[in-house]
Amino acid sequence: MNDRERIDLLRGIQELAGRDEGQLKALLPFLDEACVAAGTVLAQEGRLCHQLVIVATGELEECRRGRPVNRGRGAAFGWKAMRERGKCDATVRALSPAHLLLMSHEQFRAAEAVA
């Protein structure tokens, strides 16, 4: 993905609403990209959250207390848990091959300091 595509994706995330172009651009160095296969588990409900996950392409299933919901482009998982250094409130797995933007704990903390 190029920077414009990444900024457009970030712009649609609820937690980043109201951020201007410069603020979104400042987040780009803190994002990694990954492609995962269908079936990959990205988070497990009740376990420590290790990364923020943003869907660029593909479809993920978010299963909270046994209730599954499918999520696609622009969905973000782990924001609250990363801020609180807490546990995942849902199990998240890829239903199809997916292209993701990711932030580790270190990247998340650094991005918050910049913002």
VMD Tcl script that draws the C-alpha trace (Angstrom):
set ca {
  {0.00 0.00 0.00}
  {1.19 3.50 -0.64}
  {0.97 6.33 1.90}
  {-2.21 7.77 0.36}
  {-4.01 4.41 0.64}
  {-2.86 4.00 4.24}
  {-4.02 7.53 5.18}
  {-7.41 6.95 3.52}
  {-7.80 3.72 5.48}
  {-6.87 5.41 8.78}
  {-9.28 8.26 8.10}
  {-12.21 5.82 8.27}
  {-11.35 4.44 11.71}
  {-13.66 5.67 14.45}
  {-10.85 6.16 16.98}
  {-9.01 8.46 14.57}
  {-12.03 10.60 13.63}
  {-11.20 14.27 13.68}
  {-7.48 13.82 13.03}
  {-6.18 15.98 10.22}
  {-4.00 14.87 7.31}
  {-0.77 15.74 9.12}
  {-1.71 13.79 12.23}
  {-2.62 10.73 10.18}
  {0.59 11.01 8.18}
  {2.56 11.11 11.46}
  {1.18 7.64 12.31}
  {2.45 5.97 9.13}
  {5.98 5.14 10.39}
  {4.40 3.20 13.28}
  {2.36 0.84 11.09}
  {3.50 -2.51 9.75}
  {1.77 -4.40 6.95}
  {1.11 -8.12 6.91}
  {-0.74 -10.60 4.76}
  {-2.37 -13.51 6.57}
  {-4.00 -16.68 5.34}
  {-7.61 -17.64 5.93}
  {-7.93 -19.29 9.34}
  {-5.20 -17.22 11.00}
  {-6.16 -16.29 14.56}
  {-5.11 -12.71 15.31}
  {-6.52 -12.32 18.82}
  {-8.10 -14.55 21.43}
  {-10.83 -13.36 23.76}
  {-9.58 -13.10 27.35}
  {-5.89 -13.13 26.44}
  {-3.52 -10.18 26.58}
  {-3.82 -7.97 23.49}
  {-0.52 -7.84 21.61}
  {-1.37 -5.67 18.61}
  {-3.75 -3.26 17.01}
  {-5.17 -4.76 13.80}
  {-6.67 -2.72 10.94}
  {-8.18 -4.51 7.93}
  {-7.03 -3.18 4.55}
  {-8.47 -6.06 2.49}
  {-10.12 -9.36 3.27}
  {-12.68 -10.44 5.81}
  {-12.20 -11.17 9.49}
  {-14.56 -12.71 12.02}
  {-14.90 -11.06 15.41}
  {-16.41 -13.48 17.93}
  {-17.39 -11.93 21.25}
  {-19.00 -14.14 23.91}
  {-19.78 -16.73 21.24}
  {-21.44 -14.27 18.84}
  {-19.62 -13.95 15.51}
  {-19.69 -10.82 13.35}
  {-17.89 -10.47 10.01}
  {-15.76 -7.35 9.49}
  {-14.00 -6.04 6.40}
  {-12.00 -3.08 5.16}
  {-11.56 -0.36 7.75}
  {-12.38 -2.51 10.77}
  {-10.00 -2.05 13.71}
  {-9.47 -4.50 16.54}
  {-7.67 -4.01 19.84}
  {-7.73 -0.23 20.24}
  {-9.20 -0.17 23.76}
  {-7.14 -3.14 24.94}
  {-3.94 -1.57 23.62}
  {-4.68 1.73 25.37}
  {-5.43 -0.04 28.64}
  {-2.75 -2.71 28.18}
  {-5.58 -5.14 28.71}
  {-7.11 -8.29 27.36}
  {-8.82 -8.90 24.04}
  {-12.58 -8.66 24.27}
  {-13.07 -10.91 21.21}
  {-11.45 -13.68 19.22}
  {-10.50 -12.44 15.76}
  {-9.62 -14.72 12.86}
  {-9.24 -14.29 9.13}
  {-12.12 -15.73 7.08}
  {-10.23 -15.05 3.86}
  {-6.69 -14.07 2.95}
  {-6.29 -10.57 4.40}
  {-3.94 -7.60 4.11}
  {-3.59 -5.84 7.47}
  {-2.00 -2.82 9.09}
  {-0.57 -3.67 12.51}
  {0.84 -1.83 15.51}
  {2.71 -3.56 18.31}
  {2.62 -2.26 21.90}
  {5.83 -0.31 21.33}
  {4.59 1.22 18.10}
  {1.23 2.08 19.68}
  {2.88 3.87 22.62}
  {5.25 5.75 20.32}
  {2.40 6.80 18.03}
  {0.40 8.09 21.02}
  {3.42 10.15 22.11}
  {3.70 11.70 18.64}
  {-0.05 12.40 18.42}
}
mol new
graphics top color blue
foreach p $ca { graphics top sphere $p radius 0.5 }
foreach p [lrange $ca 0 end-1] q [lrange $ca 1 end] { graphics top cylinder $p $q radius 0.2 }
display resetview
